[in-house]
C-alpha cells in the first residue's frame, strides 16, 4: 500500500495519522504510545496504519526523521552567525516542543550514547562543512566542528522541554523571551569567537 500513489483521501488519512501519532509519541514515548489511541483519534483503523507505516516503530521513524528534516529546513544554519542560529532554534523549540520530546524519547529508548541516529541517517554534513568553512575564514574559533555545533545546540535548548531546570512556553510574556534571546545570543558569541592571541 505504501508503494502505491495515494488518493487525496488516503493522503489526508495518512497525514491525520502522522499528526495524531506525533502528539502520542511526544507525550508517551515509543513504548508508551498506543496504536489504539492513534487510530481512534485519527479516525482510521490498524490495517490502514500498518499499511502506510508497517509497524509502530516504522510510524515513529516516519515522524522522527520528518522532525529532523523540519529542523533542517525551517532553521537552516548560518555558520557566519551561529548566535542567530541558536536564537532561531530557541524559537522553533517554542513553536514545536513536540519535536524536542520526540528526540528525547529516541535518546532514552533507542540510543543512550553516541549519535542519535545511524551515520547513514545523519543530516549534519552540511552544517559541519559550513562551520569548518567559517573556521577557515577566521570567523569561528578552532575546534572540532561537531563539538562546536553540539555546544551551540545545547545552549539553544537551555529552556527547551529537555531542560532539567526550566522549560519555557510560548505562553510566557514576549519580553521574557527577548531577555533569553539576548542572553543566548551573547553567550554563543562568546563561546564561538576566535580567541585573541596571547601577548608575551
Residue pairs with C-beta under 8 A, 6 or more apart in sequence:
1 51
1 52
2 51
2 52
2 53
2 54
6 14
13 42
13 43
13 44
13 48
14 52
16 42
16 43
16 44
17 38
17 39
17 42
17 44
17 48
17 49
17 52
17 53
17 59
18 62
18 63
18 66
19 42
20 38
20 41
20 42
21 33
21 38
21 42
21 59
21 60
21 63
22 63
22 67
22 98
22 102
23 98
24 33
24 34
24 37
24 38
24 41
25 33
25 60
25 63
25 64
25 102
25 105
26 97
26 98
26 99
26 101
26 102
26 105
27 101
28 34
29 105
29 108
29 109
30 56
30 57
30 60
30 105
30 106
30 109
30 110
31 109
33 56
33 60
35 46
35 49
35 56
36 46
38 49
38 59
39 45
39 46
39 48
39 49
42 49
49 59
53 59
53 62
60 102
63 102
64 102
64 103
64 106
65 117
65 121
67 96
67 99
67 102
67 103
68 103
68 117
68 123
69 123
70 96
70 99
71 89
71 92
71 99
72 123
74 92
75 85
75 88
75 89
75 92
77 85
77 126
77 127
77 130
77 131
78 84
78 85
78 130
79 85
79 127
79 130
79 131
79 133
79 134
79 139
79 140
80 134
80 137
80 139
82 131
82 134
82 140
82 148
82 152
82 188
82 192
83 184
83 185
83 186
83 188
83 189
83 192
84 185
85 152
85 156
86 152
86 153
86 155
86 156
86 184
86 185
86 188
87 156
87 181
87 184
87 185
89 153
89 156
89 157
90 156
90 159
90 160
90 180
90 181
90 184
91 181
92 99
93 99
93 100
93 156
93 157
93 159
93 160
93 161
93 168
94 168
94 169
94 170
94 177
95 170
97 160
97 161
97 167
97 169
100 157
100 160
100 161
100 162
101 161
101 162
103 116
103 162
104 161
104 162
106 116
106 117
107 116
111 117
115 122
124 146
124 149
127 145
127 149
128 145
128 146
128 149
129 145
131 140
131 145
131 148
131 149
132 145
134 140
135 141
135 142
135 143
135 145
138 194
139 194
140 148
140 192
140 194
141 148
141 191
141 192
141 193
141 194
141 195
142 194
148 192
151 191
152 188
152 191
152 192
155 184
155 187
155 188
155 191
156 184
156 188
157 163
158 165
158 180
158 184
159 166
159 167
159 168
159 180
160 167
160 168
161 167
168 177
168 180
